[in-house]
Amino acid sequence: MAVLSVLPKEYGCVIFTGVTSWVMLAYLGFKVSRARKEYGVEYPAMYSDEHNVFNCVQRSHQNTLEYYPSFLFFLMVSGLRHPRAASSLGCVWVLSRFVYAHGYSTGDPKKRNRGAFGVPAILGLMGLTAYTALAQLEVV
């Protein structure tokens, strides 16, 4: 608990944002499981040759998983010095992934672009992470 005592009080918001992001991942995973049953796509198949909607549901989850490690790293590190900004940007990214998945899951891949507002959020987190590194090195 000694480590937690040196973190800014607002870092709790960063932690809560991380928990919220896990809920989002679980929800998207549940959607893939439900689509597997609906379209008869058995494990271990990742995609369907017959059902494009299933492929879109699965890809929305897979794409989110591909970004998730970077998101968590940027969120947790940038939150050390900028917890409010990091949490805010993290919440925007999480919300954008819901919108992204909802649009993609229609079966029209172009509708995934509705969630593009998350791109500036993750870029903001990356920038805050770089700034945190420079501040730690006492460059800025």
Secondary structure, 3 states (H helix, E strand, C coil): CHHHHHCCCCHHHHHHHHHHHHHHHHHHHHHHHHHHHHHCCCCCCCCCCCCHHHHHHHHHHHHHHHHHHHHHHHHHHHHHHCHHHHHHHHHHHHHHHHHHHHHHCCCCHHHHHHHCCHHHHHHHHHHHHHHHHHHHCCCC
